[in-house]
Amino acid sequence: MRPRQFDEDELLTAAFDLFWRRGVRTTSMADLAHATGVQRGSLYNAYGDKETIFLAAYAHYAGGYLSSVETAMAGGSLRDRLLAFCDVSIANFCDGEPARGCPTTRGLMEVAERNREGLGERAQQAFTELIARVLSLVEGAFREGVASGEFSGDPELAAGQLVATVRGLVVLQRADVDEHRLREIAKHCVASLLKA
């Protein structure tokens, strides 16, 4: 087997940016070849099909996003750590011009549509795993908050509420609520959780 003649990190970044802006269904292999600078034949040889390219690109994205969340939540008070999670997430889905939204939410919508050219069960699993890992990170922060006396509620429920709020902020962003307002809503949610 011949070695690949392209930088895989660059290819996956370019492919994911295209999928994120246009969606998987409406992105063709010709579009991917143009965006990545890699010929269609080479893409087919390396990955097999469009969904496999998407899954590799999504895994590349998810790893970077989770790393950013972990770094942001690495220290400080519980309030600081939770706000850092919100800030990273909001910055992520407000990125781009126009803002691209949340790739996981968009992908879940495509899975729900079950279009034959869209995404299937492997993608559903990838999205579910990312959300589960995010929930685990946020729940871990709440559990540490219980140990430090900064939180007295149920860590699992609180993590679910905060992650659900952040996921809901994606919808507000798509309805043209500005980034500053989204951050204010996140702060209010964190303050409410820590007061309860």
C-alpha positions as CSV (number, residue, x, y, z in Angstrom):
1,M,0.0,0.0,0.0
2,R,1.4,3.4,-1.0
3,P,1.8,6.1,1.7
4,R,-0.6,8.9,1.6
5,Q,0.5,11.9,-0.4
6,F,-1.3,14.5,1.8
7,D,-1.2,15.9,5.3
8,E,-4.0,14.1,7.1
9,D,-4.4,16.8,9.7
10,E,-4.8,19.5,7.1
11,L,-7.2,17.4,5.0
12,L,-9.4,16.6,8.0
13,T,-9.5,20.2,9.1
14,A,-10.4,21.4,5.6
15,A,-13.0,18.6,5.2
16,F,-14.6,19.3,8.6
17,D,-14.8,23.0,7.9
18,L,-16.7,22.2,4.7
19,F,-19.0,19.7,6.4
20,W,-19.6,22.2,9.3
21,R,-20.6,25.0,6.9
22,R,-22.6,23.0,4.4
23,G,-23.7,19.8,6.2
24,V,-22.8,16.3,5.1
25,R,-25.8,15.7,2.9
26,T,-25.1,18.7,0.6
27,T,-21.3,18.1,0.5
28,S,-20.1,16.0,-2.4
29,M,-16.9,14.2,-2.9
30,A,-16.1,16.8,-5.7
31,D,-16.6,19.5,-3.0
32,L,-14.3,17.7,-0.7
33,A,-11.6,17.3,-3.3
34,H,-11.8,21.0,-4.1
35,A,-11.7,22.1,-0.5
36,T,-8.9,19.7,0.5
37,G,-6.8,19.9,-2.7
38,V,-6.8,16.0,-2.8
39,Q,-8.2,14.2,-5.8
40,R,-11.4,12.3,-5.5
41,G,-9.7,9.0,-6.3
42,S,-7.2,9.6,-3.5
43,L,-10.0,10.4,-1.1
44,Y,-11.8,7.2,-2.0
45,N,-8.6,5.1,-1.7
46,A,-7.8,6.6,1.7
47,Y,-11.3,6.6,3.2
48,G,-13.8,4.7,1.1
49,D,-16.7,7.0,1.3
50,K,-18.0,10.4,2.4
51,E,-19.3,9.3,5.7
52,T,-16.0,7.8,6.7
53,I,-14.3,11.0,5.8
54,F,-16.8,12.9,7.9
55,L,-16.3,10.5,10.9
56,A,-12.5,10.9,10.7
57,A,-12.9,14.7,10.4
58,Y,-15.4,14.7,13.3
59,A,-13.1,12.7,15.5
60,H,-10.3,15.1,14.8
61,Y,-12.6,18.1,15.7
62,A,-14.0,16.3,18.8
63,G,-10.5,15.6,20.1
64,G,-9.6,19.3,19.8
65,Y,-12.8,20.5,21.3
66,L,-12.5,18.2,24.3
67,S,-8.9,19.2,24.8
68,S,-10.0,22.8,24.9
69,V,-12.7,22.1,27.4
70,E,-10.4,20.1,29.6
71,T,-7.7,22.9,29.5
72,A,-10.3,25.6,30.3
73,M,-11.7,23.6,33.2
74,A,-8.4,22.6,34.7
75,G,-8.3,25.1,37.6
76,G,-10.0,27.7,39.6
77,S,-13.2,27.8,41.6
78,L,-16.1,25.7,40.5
79,R,-17.8,28.8,39.2
80,D,-14.7,29.7,37.1
81,R,-14.5,26.2,35.8
82,L,-18.2,26.0,34.8
83,L,-18.0,29.5,33.1
84,A,-14.9,28.4,31.3
85,F,-16.8,25.4,29.9
86,C,-19.6,27.7,28.7
87,D,-17.1,30.2,27.2
88,V,-15.3,27.5,25.2
89,S,-18.6,26.1,24.0
90,I,-20.1,29.4,23.0
91,A,-16.9,30.5,21.3
92,N,-16.9,27.2,19.4
93,F,-20.4,27.5,17.9
94,C,-20.1,31.3,17.3
95,D,-16.9,30.8,15.3
96,G,-16.8,31.7,11.6
97,E,-18.4,34.4,9.5
98,P,-21.3,33.8,9.5
99,A,-21.2,31.8,12.7
100,R,-21.3,28.1,11.8
101,G,-23.3,26.8,14.8
102,C,-22.7,23.5,16.5
103,P,-21.5,20.6,14.3
104,T,-22.8,18.0,16.7
105,T,-26.3,19.5,16.8
106,R,-26.3,19.9,13.0
107,G,-25.1,16.3,12.6
108,L,-27.8,15.0,15.0
109,M,-30.4,16.7,12.8
110,E,-29.0,15.0,9.7
111,V,-29.0,11.6,11.4
112,A,-32.7,12.3,12.4
113,E,-33.6,13.0,8.8
114,R,-32.1,9.6,7.8
115,N,-31.4,10.8,4.3
116,R,-29.7,8.1,2.2
117,E,-26.8,10.5,1.5
118,G,-26.7,11.8,5.1
119,L,-25.3,10.2,8.2
120,G,-26.0,6.8,9.8
121,E,-25.5,5.0,13.0
122,R,-21.8,5.4,13.2
123,A,-22.2,9.1,13.2
124,Q,-25.0,8.9,15.8
125,Q,-22.6,7.0,18.0
126,A,-19.8,9.6,17.5
127,F,-22.1,12.4,18.5
128,T,-23.5,10.5,21.5
129,E,-19.9,9.8,22.7
130,L,-18.9,13.4,22.5
131,I,-21.9,14.6,24.5
132,A,-21.3,11.8,27.1
133,R,-17.7,12.9,27.5
134,V,-18.7,16.5,27.9
135,L,-21.3,15.5,30.5
136,S,-18.7,13.5,32.3
137,L,-16.3,16.4,32.4
138,V,-18.9,18.8,33.8
139,E,-20.2,16.3,36.2
140,G,-16.7,15.7,37.5
141,A,-16.4,19.5,38.1
142,F,-19.6,19.4,40.1
143,R,-18.4,16.4,42.1
144,E,-15.2,18.2,43.0
145,G,-17.4,21.2,43.9
146,V,-19.3,18.9,46.4
147,A,-15.9,17.8,47.9
148,S,-14.7,21.4,48.2
149,G,-18.0,22.7,49.7
150,E,-18.8,24.8,46.7
151,F,-21.8,22.8,45.6
152,S,-24.4,20.8,47.5
153,G,-26.7,19.5,44.8
154,D,-26.8,16.4,42.6
155,P,-23.7,16.6,40.3
156,E,-25.3,14.4,37.6
157,L,-28.5,16.5,37.4
158,A,-26.6,19.8,37.5
159,A,-24.2,18.7,34.7
160,G,-27.2,17.6,32.6
161,Q,-28.9,21.0,33.2
162,L,-25.8,23.0,32.3
163,V,-25.0,21.0,29.2
164,A,-28.6,21.1,28.1
165,T,-28.5,24.9,28.6
166,V,-25.4,25.3,26.5
167,R,-26.9,23.0,23.8
168,G,-30.0,25.3,23.9
169,L,-27.8,28.3,23.4
170,V,-26.9,26.9,20.0
171,V,-30.6,27.4,19.0
172,L,-30.6,30.9,20.3
173,Q,-27.4,31.7,18.4
174,R,-29.1,30.4,15.2
175,A,-32.0,32.8,15.9
176,D,-29.5,35.7,15.9
177,V,-29.1,36.2,19.7
178,D,-25.7,37.8,20.0
179,E,-22.7,36.2,21.7
180,H,-22.6,38.6,24.6
181,R,-26.3,37.7,25.5
182,L,-25.5,34.0,25.2
183,R,-22.7,34.5,27.7
184,E,-25.0,36.4,30.0
185,I,-27.5,33.5,29.9
186,A,-24.8,31.0,30.6
187,K,-23.6,33.1,33.6
188,H,-27.2,33.2,34.9
189,C,-27.6,29.4,34.6
190,V,-24.3,28.8,36.5
191,A,-25.3,31.3,39.2
192,S,-28.7,29.6,39.6
193,L,-27.1,26.1,39.8
194,L,-24.6,27.2,42.5
195,K,-27.3,28.9,44.5
196,A,-29.6,25.9,44.5
